[in-house]
Amino acid sequence: MAKDGVKGRGLVTALASFTLVAPVGLLLAVIGTRSGLLSVEVGYDLLALDLLWRLSFVGALAGVIGLILSLRDLRRLWLPGLLGAVVGLAVVGGFVWQKRQLEAGPVENVSTDLVEVPGFGQLRPDRMGGLQPAVGVEACPGAVPVPTQVAPENAVWALQEAGFEAGRAGVGRADGSRQTTWFGFRYDVVIRIRPGRTDIRVAARDGRPHGGEACRLVTAISALLRPGA
């Protein structure tokens, strides 16, 4: 009986350990992509959004099976069985939630002016990454222009507060770029300053959905530049 108990513990522990494959793999994909060892196409598109997404479901199944097997010797196996099931289901839930979040937001090209969309000028080609046409306040409620001519130093301050590294700044505009924490996606911003109105545009350098990050950034900058902010 003791030998059977040892074998049962090993199998349940192995199944519980397998639930960590997807999150550990995701961490390695992030490190590999940020360090340049992996391309975004491999680290993000292939690993994070495809292979590890699938493995998260396998891990959840492994955790549930381990929990069921632990019922044969609950006194000794309840802990690895329960932990495996909890971790496996939490991981797959996290992957599902994140994937839905990525697909839920507007396109990553948001402007407060859709009639005369601010261009990025020397910062980047306007059509870099095959972006979809810019969207405005209907898709992103916070993408509203600032009803005043802001000072260039205030524009630089606002984009720095939003996490951008300031680029060029002058009487009529300010621009900058930022890199996301996880996979290092690049976002560019331009603040166009005119008498009585200041417009903002933020766009990702790739055509992937990122859950409306550009919308959040435009909203933050617009709020910072409004009188009384």
Accessible surface in RSA format (square Angstrom, percent):
REM  Atomic radii and reference values for relative SASA: ProtOr
REM  Chains: A
REM  Algorithm: Lee & Richards
REM  Probe-radius: 1.40
REM  Slices: 20
REM RES _ NUM      All-atoms   Total-Side   Main-Chain    Non-polar    All polar
REM                ABS   REL    ABS   REL    ABS   REL    ABS   REL    ABS   REL
RES MET A   1   195.54 101.3 154.95 102.5  40.59  96.6 126.12 107.2  69.42  92.0
RES ALA A   2    74.24  68.3  65.62 101.3   8.62  19.6  69.85  98.4   4.39  11.6
RES LYS A   3   146.46  71.5 138.29  84.9   8.17  19.4  87.88  79.1  58.58  62.4
RES ASP A   4    93.82  65.7  85.33  84.9   8.49  20.1  27.67  65.1  66.15  66.0
RES GLY A   5     8.66  10.7   0.00   N/A   8.66  10.7   7.64  21.0   1.03   2.3
RES VAL A   6    88.39  58.2  85.84  77.7   2.56   6.2  85.84  74.6   2.56   6.9
RES LYS A   7   132.75  64.8 119.03  73.0  13.73  32.7  80.76  72.7  51.99  55.4
RES GLY A   8    24.01  29.6   0.00   N/A  24.01  29.6  23.49  64.5   0.52   1.2
RES ARG A   9    88.89  37.3  88.89  45.3   0.00   0.0  42.37  57.9  46.52  28.2
RES GLY A  10    42.08  51.9   0.00   N/A  42.08  51.9  36.24  99.5   5.84  13.1
RES LEU A  11    93.51  52.1  87.71  62.8   5.80  14.6  91.42  64.2   2.09   5.6
RES VAL A  12     1.34   0.9   1.21   1.1   0.14   0.3   1.21   1.0   0.14   0.4
RES THR A  13    61.98  44.1  61.93  62.8   0.05   0.1  54.79  73.6   7.19  10.9
RES ALA A  14    57.52  52.9  44.76  69.1  12.76  29.0  52.11  73.4   5.41  14.3
RES LEU A  15    34.08  19.0  33.55  24.0   0.53   1.3  34.08  23.9   0.00   0.0
RES ALA A  16    17.31  15.9  12.97  20.0   4.34   9.9  13.94  19.6   3.37   8.9
RES SER A  17    60.22  50.9  51.73  69.0   8.49  19.6  33.18  70.7  27.04  37.9
RES PHE A  18    71.64  35.8  67.05  41.5   4.60  12.0  70.50  42.7   1.14   3.3
RES THR A  19     3.11   2.2   0.82   0.8   2.29   5.4   0.08   0.1   3.02   4.6
RES LEU A  20    87.53  48.7  87.40  62.5   0.12   0.3  87.53  61.5   0.00   0.0
RES VAL A  21    59.83  39.4  53.48  48.4   6.35  15.3  58.56  50.9   1.27   3.5
RES ALA A  22     2.44   2.2   1.57   2.4   0.88   2.0   1.57   2.2   0.88   2.3
RES PRO A  23    43.32  31.6  35.66  32.5   7.66  27.9  37.10  30.6   6.23  38.7
RES VAL A  24    76.75  50.5  75.60  68.4   1.15   2.8  76.66  66.6   0.09   0.2
RES GLY A  25    16.99  20.9   0.00   N/A  16.99  20.9  14.17  38.9   2.81   6.3
RES LEU A  26    52.62  29.3  52.62  37.6   0.00   0.0  52.62  37.0   0.00   0.0
RES LEU A  27    94.62  52.7  93.14  66.6   1.48   3.7  94.28  66.2   0.35   0.9
RES LEU A  28   109.98  61.3 104.82  75.0   5.16  13.0 105.15  73.8   4.84  13.0
RES ALA A  29     1.10   1.0   0.04   0.1   1.06   2.4   0.82   1.2   0.27   0.7
RES VAL A  30    13.10   8.6  13.10  11.9   0.00   0.0  13.10  11.4   0.00   0.0
RES ILE A  31    92.81  52.8  89.21  66.5   3.60   8.7  92.36  66.5   0.46   1.2
RES GLY A  32     6.68   8.2   0.00   N/A   6.68   8.2   6.43  17.6   0.25   0.6
RES THR A  33    13.46   9.6   2.44   2.5  11.02  26.3   2.44   3.3  11.02  16.7
RES ARG A  34   104.08  43.7  72.92  37.2  31.17  74.2  25.42  34.7  78.66  47.7
RES SER A  35    71.40  60.3  30.33  40.5  41.06  94.6  42.45  90.4  28.94  40.5
RES GLY A  36    61.69  76.1   0.00   N/A  61.69  76.1  31.82  87.3  29.87  66.9
RES LEU A  37   150.51  83.8 120.55  86.2  29.96  75.3 123.47  86.7  27.04  72.8
RES LEU A  38    55.97  31.2  49.35  35.3   6.63  16.7  52.00  36.5   3.97  10.7
RES SER A  39    55.69  47.1  38.87  51.9  16.82  38.7  44.58  94.9  11.11  15.6
RES VAL A  40    44.22  29.1  41.70  37.8   2.52   6.1  41.70  36.2   2.52   6.8
RES GLU A  41   104.93  60.2 101.13  76.5   3.79   9.0  53.59 103.7  51.34  41.9
RES VAL A  42    58.04  38.2  57.94  52.5   0.09   0.2  58.04  50.4   0.00   0.0
RES GLY A  43     0.00   0.0   0.00   N/A   0.00   0.0   0.00   0.0   0.00   0.0
RES TYR A  44    12.41   5.8  12.41   7.1   0.00   0.0  10.66   8.0   1.74   2.2
RES ASP A  45    49.34  34.6  41.07  40.9   8.26  19.5  25.32  59.6  24.02  24.0
RES LEU A  46    92.59  51.6  88.92  63.6   3.66   9.2  92.59  65.0   0.00   0.0
RES LEU A  47    40.39  22.5  40.39  28.9   0.00   0.0  40.39  28.4   0.00   0.0
RES ALA A  48     6.47   5.9   4.08   6.3   2.38   5.4   4.08   5.7   2.38   6.3
RES LEU A  49    52.63  29.3  48.19  34.5   4.44  11.2  48.53  34.1   4.09  11.0
RES ASP A  50    48.54  34.0  47.56  47.3   0.98   2.3  13.26  31.2  35.28  35.2
RES LEU A  51    84.01  46.8  82.95  59.3   1.06   2.7  84.01  59.0   0.00   0.0
RES LEU A  52     9.28   5.2   9.28   6.6   0.00   0.0   9.28   6.5   0.00   0.0
RES TRP A  53    57.22  23.0  57.22  27.7   0.00   0.0  37.52  20.0  19.70  32.0
RES ARG A  54   150.17  63.1 146.33  74.6   3.84   9.1  45.65  62.4 104.52  63.3
RES LEU A  55    44.38  24.7  42.68  30.5   1.70   4.3  42.68  30.0   1.70   4.6
RES SER A  56     1.54   1.3   0.00   0.0   1.54   3.5   0.94   2.0   0.60   0.8
RES PHE A  57    92.95  46.5  87.02  53.9   5.93  15.4  87.59  53.1   5.36  15.3
RES VAL A  58    72.86  47.9  70.93  64.2   1.93   4.6  72.48  63.0   0.38   1.0
RES GLY A  59     3.25   4.0   0.00   N/A   3.25   4.0   3.25   8.9   0.00   0.0
RES ALA A  60     9.41   8.7   9.24  14.3   0.17   0.4   9.41  13.2   0.00   0.0
RES LEU A  61   108.86  60.6 104.76  74.9   4.10  10.3 108.17  76.0   0.69   1.9
RES ALA A  62     8.25   7.6   6.04   9.3   2.21   5.0   7.97  11.2   0.29   0.8
RES GLY A  63     0.54   0.7   0.00   N/A   0.54   0.7   0.36   1.0   0.18   0.4
RES VAL A  64    53.87  35.4  53.87  48.8   0.00   0.0  53.87  46.8   0.00   0.0
RES ILE A  65    71.61  40.8  71.51  53.3   0.10   0.2  71.61  51.6   0.00   0.0
RES GLY A  66     2.07   2.6   0.00   N/A   2.07   2.6   2.07   5.7   0.00   0.0
RES LEU A  67    56.71  31.6  56.71  40.6   0.00   0.0  56.71  39.8   0.00   0.0
RES ILE A  68   102.85  58.5 100.06  74.5   2.79   6.7 100.15  72.1   2.70   7.3
RES LEU A  69    41.41  23.1  39.63  28.4   1.78   4.5  39.83  28.0   1.58   4.3
RES SER A  70     0.00   0.0   0.00   0.0   0.00   0.0   0.00   0.0   0.00   0.0
RES LEU A  71   110.49  61.5  88.24  63.1  22.25  55.9  88.62  62.2  21.87  58.9
RES ARG A  72   200.51  84.2 159.73  81.4  40.78  97.1  61.33  83.8 139.18  84.4
RES ASP A  73    32.80  23.0  28.13  28.0   4.67  11.0  18.37  43.2  14.43  14.4
RES LEU A  74    92.67  51.6  88.01  63.0   4.65  11.7  88.01  61.8   4.65  12.5
RES ARG A  75   194.17  81.5 168.85  86.1  25.32  60.3  84.10 114.9 110.06  66.7
RES ARG A  76    91.23  38.3  70.54  36.0  20.69  49.3  32.35  44.2  58.88  35.7
RES LEU A  77     4.81   2.7   4.81   3.4   0.00   0.0   4.81   3.4   0.00   0.0
RES TRP A  78   122.99  49.4 122.27  59.2   0.72   1.7  99.28  52.9  23.71  38.5
RES LEU A  79    88.35  49.2  88.27  63.2   0.08   0.2  88.27  62.0   0.08   0.2
RES PRO A  80    27.79  20.3  24.18  22.0   3.62  13.2  27.72  22.9   0.07   0.4
RES GLY A  81     1.00   1.2   0.00   N/A   1.00   1.2   0.83   2.3   0.17   0.4
RES LEU A  82    81.07  45.1  81.07  58.0   0.00   0.0  81.07  56.9   0.00   0.0
RES LEU A  83    93.86  52.3  93.78  67.1   0.09   0.2  93.86  65.9   0.00   0.0
RES GLY A  84     2.39   2.9   0.00   N/A   2.39   2.9   2.36   6.5   0.04   0.1
RES ALA A  85     4.74   4.4   4.74   7.3   0.00   0.0   4.74   6.7   0.00   0.0
RES VAL A  86    83.93  55.2  79.10  71.6   4.83  11.6  82.65  71.8   1.28   3.5
RES VAL A  87    45.46  29.9  43.51  39.4   1.95   4.7  45.46  39.5   0.00   0.0
RES GLY A  88     0.66   0.8   0.00   N/A   0.66   0.8   0.61   1.7   0.05   0.1
RES LEU A  89    96.75  53.9  89.97  64.4   6.77  17.0  90.26  63.4   6.49  17.5
RES ALA A  90    65.47  60.2  44.33  68.4  21.14  48.1  56.08  79.0   9.39  24.9
RES VAL A  91    24.10  15.9  17.35  15.7   6.75  16.3  23.62  20.5   0.48   1.3
RES VAL A  92    17.99  11.8  17.99  16.3   0.00   0.0  17.99  15.6   0.00   0.0
RES GLY A  93    35.97  44.4   0.00   N/A  35.97  44.4  31.35  86.0   4.62  10.4
RES GLY A  94    36.93  45.5   0.00   N/A  36.93  45.5  33.04  90.7   3.89   8.7
RES PHE A  95    26.42  13.2  21.75  13.5   4.67  12.1  24.44  14.8   1.97   5.6
RES VAL A  96    37.91  24.9  37.76  34.2   0.15   0.4  37.76  32.8   0.15   0.4
RES TRP A  97   149.60  60.0 146.41  70.9   3.18   7.5 127.68  68.1  21.92  35.6
RES GLN A  98    81.26  45.4  81.26  59.4   0.00   0.0  37.42  79.7  43.84  33.2
RES LYS A  99    52.49  25.6  51.63  31.7   0.86   2.1  32.68  29.4  19.81  21.1
RES ARG A 100   169.79  71.3 164.76  84.0   5.03  12.0  54.97  75.1 114.82  69.6
RES GLN A 101    77.28  43.2  75.81  55.4   1.47   3.5   6.45  13.7  70.83  53.7
RES LEU A 102    20.35  11.3  19.87  14.2   0.49   1.2  19.87  14.0   0.49   1.3
RES GLU A 103   116.20  66.7  89.02  67.4  27.18  64.7  33.55  64.9  82.66  67.5
RES ALA A 104    81.25  74.7  42.24  65.2  39.02  88.8  51.94  73.1  29.31  77.7
RES GLY A 105    26.16  32.3   0.00   N/A  26.16  32.3   8.67  23.8  17.49  39.2
RES PRO A 106    34.71  25.3  18.62  17.0  16.09  58.5  31.40  25.9   3.31  20.6
RES VAL A 107    37.64  24.8  29.12  26.4   8.52  20.5  36.08  31.3   1.56   4.2
RES GLU A 108     6.05   3.5   1.54   1.2   4.51  10.7   1.31   2.5   4.75   3.9
RES ASN A 109     1.24   0.9   1.24   1.2   0.00   0.0   0.38   0.9   0.86   0.8
RES VAL A 110     0.00   0.0   0.00   0.0   0.00   0.0   0.00   0.0   0.00   0.0
RES SER A 111     0.13   0.1   0.00   0.0   0.13   0.3   0.00   0.0   0.13   0.2
RES THR A 112    12.95   9.2   0.00   0.0  12.95  30.9   0.98   1.3  11.96  18.1
RES ASP A 113    17.41  12.2  15.55  15.5   1.86   4.4   2.05   4.8  15.35  15.3
RES LEU A 114    93.66  52.2  68.19  48.8  25.47  64.0  68.38  48.0  25.29  68.0
RES VAL A 115   149.58  98.4 116.59 105.5  32.99  79.5 122.25 106.2  27.33  74.1
RES GLU A 116    88.09  50.6  84.35  63.8   3.74   8.9  36.82  71.2  51.27  41.9
RES VAL A 117    55.67  36.6  33.92  30.7  21.74  52.4  33.92  29.5  21.74  59.0
RES PRO A 118     2.31   1.7   0.83   0.8   1.48   5.4   2.31   1.9   0.00   0.0
RES GLY A 119    36.25  44.7   0.00   N/A  36.25  44.7  24.95  68.5  11.30  25.3
RES PHE A 120     0.81   0.4   0.00   0.0   0.81   2.1   0.00   0.0   0.81   2.3
RES GLY A 121    55.41  68.3   0.00   N/A  55.41  68.3  37.75 103.6  17.66  39.6
RES GLN A 122   148.41  83.0 108.48  79.3  39.93  95.1  53.09 113.0  95.32  72.3
RES LEU A 123    46.02  25.6  24.52  17.5  21.50  54.1  30.36  21.3  15.66  42.1
RES ARG A 124     7.13   3.0   0.09   0.0   7.04  16.8   5.54   7.6   1.60   1.0
RES PRO A 125    88.49  64.5  76.86  70.1  11.63  42.3  87.87  72.6   0.62   3.9
RES ASP A 126    62.55  43.8  55.21  55.0   7.34  17.4  29.80  70.1  32.75  32.7
RES ARG A 127   135.83  57.0 125.09  63.8  10.74  25.6  72.67  99.3  63.16  38.3
RES MET A 128    61.04  31.6  52.03  34.4   9.01  21.5  54.39  46.2   6.65   8.8
RES GLY A 129    42.71  52.7   0.00   N/A  42.71  52.7  21.90  60.1  20.81  46.6
RES GLY A 130    60.46  74.6   0.00   N/A  60.46  74.6  33.92  93.1  26.53  59.4
RES LEU A 131     5.87   3.3   4.62   3.3   1.25   3.2   5.07   3.6   0.80   2.1
RES GLN A 132   106.29  59.4 101.37  74.1   4.92  11.7  32.30  68.8  73.99  56.1
RES PRO A 133   101.45  73.9  95.73  87.3   5.72  20.8  99.08  81.8   2.37  14.7
RES ALA A 134    21.85  20.1   2.79   4.3  19.06  43.4   2.79   3.9  19.06  50.5
RES VAL A 135    34.81  22.9  32.47  29.4   2.34   5.6  34.81  30.2   0.00   0.0
RES GLY A 136     3.85   4.8   0.00   N/A   3.85   4.8   1.41   3.9   2.44   5.5
RES VAL A 137    77.15  50.8  69.23  62.7   7.92  19.1  69.23  60.2   7.92  21.5
RES GLU A 138   175.76 100.9 138.78 105.0  36.98  88.1  59.90 115.9 115.86  94.6
RES ALA A 139    48.18  44.3  23.28  35.9  24.90  56.6  32.61  45.9  15.57  41.2
RES CYS A 140     0.00   0.0   0.00   0.0   0.00   0.0   0.00   0.0   0.00   0.0
RES PRO A 141   107.22  78.1  94.26  85.9  12.96  47.1  95.59  78.9  11.62  72.2
RES GLY A 142    19.19  23.7   0.00   N/A  19.19  23.7  14.43  39.6   4.75  10.6
RES ALA A 143     1.45   1.3   0.00   0.0   1.45   3.3   0.00   0.0   1.45   3.8
RES VAL A 144    47.02  30.9  46.94  42.5   0.07   0.2  47.02  40.9   0.00   0.0
RES PRO A 145    37.65  27.4  34.43  31.4   3.23  11.7  34.43  28.4   3.23  20.0
RES VAL A 146     0.00   0.0   0.00   0.0   0.00   0.0   0.00   0.0   0.00   0.0
RES PRO A 147    90.45  65.9  65.37  59.6  25.08  91.2  69.94  57.7  20.51 127.5
RES THR A 148    47.53  33.8  45.53  46.2   1.99   4.8  19.38  26.0  28.15  42.6
RES GLN A 149    89.91  50.3  68.28  49.9  21.63  51.5  16.42  35.0  73.48  55.7
RES VAL A 150    12.51   8.2   5.31   4.8   7.20  17.4  10.34   9.0   2.17   5.9
RES ALA A 151    34.73  31.9  25.95  40.0   8.78  20.0  31.34  44.1   3.39   9.0
RES PRO A 152    39.58  28.8  39.48  36.0   0.10   0.4  39.58  32.7   0.00   0.0
RES GLU A 153   121.32  69.7 109.60  82.9  11.73  27.9  61.09 118.2  60.23  49.2
RES ASN A 154    74.34  51.3  74.34  71.8   0.00   0.0   7.22  17.4  67.12  64.9
RES ALA A 155     0.00   0.0   0.00   0.0   0.00   0.0   0.00   0.0   0.00   0.0
RES VAL A 156    32.20  21.2  32.20  29.1   0.00   0.0  32.20  28.0   0.00   0.0
RES TRP A 157   110.24  44.2 108.86  52.7   1.38   3.2  92.58  49.4  17.66  28.6
RES ALA A 158     0.00   0.0   0.00   0.0   0.00   0.0   0.00   0.0   0.00   0.0
RES LEU A 159     0.09   0.0   0.09   0.1   0.00   0.0   0.09   0.1   0.00   0.0
RES GLN A 160    98.00  54.8  81.62  59.6  16.38  39.0  20.45  43.5  77.54  58.8
RES GLU A 161   106.72  61.3  73.71  55.8  33.01  78.6   6.30  12.2 100.42  82.0
RES ALA A 162    15.34  14.1   0.12   0.2  15.21  34.6   9.46  13.3   5.88  15.6
RES GLY A 163    44.80  55.2   0.00   N/A  44.80  55.2  27.78  76.2  17.02  38.1
RES PHE A 164     8.12   4.1   0.00   0.0   8.12  21.1   0.67   0.4   7.45  21.3
RES GLU A 165   132.29  75.9 121.94  92.2  10.35  24.6  47.30  91.5  84.99  69.4
RES ALA A 166    36.32  33.4  14.82  22.9  21.50  48.9  14.82  20.9  21.50  57.0
RES GLY A 167    48.08  59.3   0.00   N/A  48.08  59.3  25.19  69.1  22.89  51.3
RES ARG A 168   159.20  66.8 151.58  77.3   7.61  18.1  59.74  81.6  99.46  60.3
RES ALA A 169    57.66  53.0  20.51  31.6  37.15  84.5  22.66  31.9  35.00  92.7
RES GLY A 170    32.04  39.5   0.00   N/A  32.04  39.5  31.33  86.0   0.70   1.6
RES VAL A 171   124.30  81.8 117.78 106.6   6.52  15.7 117.78 102.3   6.52  17.7
RES GLY A 172    34.21  42.2   0.00   N/A  34.21  42.2  24.95  68.5   9.26  20.7
RES ARG A 173    77.98  32.7  77.98  39.8   0.00   0.0  49.45  67.6  28.53  17.3
RES ALA A 174     0.21   0.2   0.21   0.3   0.00   0.0   0.21   0.3   0.00   0.0
RES ASP A 175     3.82   2.7   3.16   3.1   0.66   1.6   0.00   0.0   3.82   3.8
RES GLY A 176     1.11   1.4   0.00   N/A   1.11   1.4   1.11   3.1   0.00   0.0
RES SER A 177    14.92  12.6  13.83  18.5   1.09   2.5  11.84  25.2   3.08   4.3
RES ARG A 178    50.40  21.2  45.26  23.1   5.14  12.2   6.44   8.8  43.96  26.6
RES GLN A 179    79.49  44.4  56.66  41.4  22.83  54.4  10.34  22.0  69.14  52.4
RES THR A 180    27.24  19.4  24.68  25.0   2.56   6.1  26.33  35.4   0.91   1.4
RES THR A 181   111.37  79.2  97.26  98.6  14.11  33.6  65.53  88.0  45.84  69.3
RES TRP A 182   155.44  62.4 154.78  74.9   0.67   1.6 129.05  68.8  26.39  42.8
RES PHE A 183    18.83   9.4  14.44   8.9   4.39  11.4  14.44   8.8   4.39  12.6
RES GLY A 184    12.18  15.0   0.00   N/A  12.18  15.0   0.98   2.7  11.21  25.1
RES PHE A 185    18.10   9.1  14.88   9.2   3.22   8.4  18.10  11.0   0.00   0.0
RES ARG A 186    94.46  39.7  91.22  46.5   3.24   7.7  19.78  27.0  74.68  45.3
RES TYR A 187     0.31   0.1   0.31   0.2   0.00   0.0   0.25   0.2   0.06   0.1
RES ASP A 188     0.00   0.0   0.00   0.0   0.00   0.0   0.00   0.0   0.00   0.0
RES VAL A 189     0.00   0.0   0.00   0.0   0.00   0.0   0.00   0.0   0.00   0.0
RES VAL A 190     0.25   0.2   0.25   0.2   0.00   0.0   0.25   0.2   0.00   0.0
RES ILE A 191     0.00   0.0   0.00   0.0   0.00   0.0   0.00   0.0   0.00   0.0
RES ARG A 192    28.70  12.1  28.04  14.3   0.66   1.6  22.87  31.3   5.84   3.5
RES ILE A 193     8.76   5.0   0.29   0.2   8.46  20.4   0.29   0.2   8.46  23.0
RES ARG A 194    96.52  40.5  95.86  48.9   0.66   1.6  38.23  52.2  58.29  35.3
RES PRO A 195   114.77  83.6  94.05  85.7  20.72  75.3  95.10  78.5  19.67 122.3
RES GLY A 196    51.82  63.9   0.00   N/A  51.82  63.9  32.68  89.7  19.13  42.9
RES ARG A 197    92.90  39.0  92.18  47.0   0.72   1.7  38.69  52.9  54.20  32.9
RES THR A 198     0.00   0.0   0.00   0.0   0.00   0.0   0.00   0.0   0.00   0.0
RES ASP A 199     2.79   2.0   2.78   2.8   0.01   0.0   0.00   0.0   2.79   2.8
RES ILE A 200     0.00   0.0   0.00   0.0   0.00   0.0   0.00   0.0   0.00   0.0
RES ARG A 201     5.75   2.4   5.75   2.9   0.00   0.0   0.00   0.0   5.75   3.5
RES VAL A 202     0.00   0.0   0.00   0.0   0.00   0.0   0.00   0.0   0.00   0.0
RES ALA A 203     0.00   0.0   0.00   0.0   0.00   0.0   0.00   0.0   0.00   0.0
RES ALA A 204     0.00   0.0   0.00   0.0   0.00   0.0   0.00   0.0   0.00   0.0
RES ARG A 205    77.84  32.7  69.31  35.3   8.53  20.3  17.21  23.5  60.63  36.7
RES ASP A 206    19.41  13.6  17.69  17.6   1.72   4.1  18.26  43.0   1.15   1.2
RES GLY A 207    48.01  59.2   0.00   N/A  48.01  59.2  15.85  43.5  32.16  72.0
RES ARG A 208    47.11  19.8  42.93  21.9   4.18   9.9  22.87  31.3  24.24  14.7
RES PRO A 209    74.88  54.6  68.43  62.4   6.45  23.5  73.73  60.9   1.16   7.2
RES HIS A 210    19.83  10.8  12.23   8.5   7.60  19.4   7.89   8.1  11.94  13.9
RES GLY A 211    12.71  15.7   0.00   N/A  12.71  15.7   3.36   9.2   9.35  20.9
RES GLY A 212     3.34   4.1   0.00   N/A   3.34   4.1   2.47   6.8   0.88   2.0
RES GLU A 213    33.73  19.4  33.73  25.5   0.00   0.0   6.61  12.8  27.12  22.1
RES ALA A 214     0.09   0.1   0.09   0.1   0.00   0.0   0.09   0.1   0.00   0.0
RES CYS A 215    17.69  13.4  17.40  19.4   0.29   0.7   1.18   3.0  16.50  17.8
RES ARG A 216   128.76  54.1 120.70  61.5   8.06  19.2  72.24  98.7  56.52  34.3
RES LEU A 217    11.82   6.6  11.63   8.3   0.19   0.5  11.82   8.3   0.00   0.0
RES VAL A 218     0.00   0.0   0.00   0.0   0.00   0.0   0.00   0.0   0.00   0.0
RES THR A 219    51.37  36.5  50.52  51.2   0.86   2.0  47.88  64.3   3.49   5.3
RES ALA A 220    41.37  38.0  32.19  49.7   9.18  20.9  40.53  57.1   0.84   2.2
RES ILE A 221     0.00   0.0   0.00   0.0   0.00   0.0   0.00   0.0   0.00   0.0
RES SER A 222     1.39   1.2   1.39   1.9   0.00   0.0   1.19   2.5   0.20   0.3
RES ALA A 223    54.82  50.4  47.90  73.9   6.92  15.7  50.09  70.5   4.72  12.5
RES LEU A 224    49.56  27.6  43.48  31.1   6.08  15.3  43.99  30.9   5.56  15.0
RES LEU A 225    13.12   7.3   1.62   1.2  11.50  28.9   4.16   2.9   8.96  24.1
RES ARG A 226    79.24  33.3  75.73  38.6   3.52   8.4  36.98  50.5  42.26  25.6
RES PRO A 227   100.94  73.6  66.80  60.9  34.14 124.1  78.78  65.0  22.16 137.7
RES GLY A 228    89.38 110.2   0.00   N/A  89.38 110.2  43.41 119.1  45.97 103.0
RES ALA A 229    83.82  77.1   9.65  14.9  74.17 168.7  47.48  66.9  36.34  96.3
END  Absolute sums over single chains surface
CHAIN  1 A    12052.4       9738.3       2314.1       8051.1       4001.3
END  Absolute sums over all chains
TOTAL         12052.4       9738.3       2314.1       8051.1       4001.3
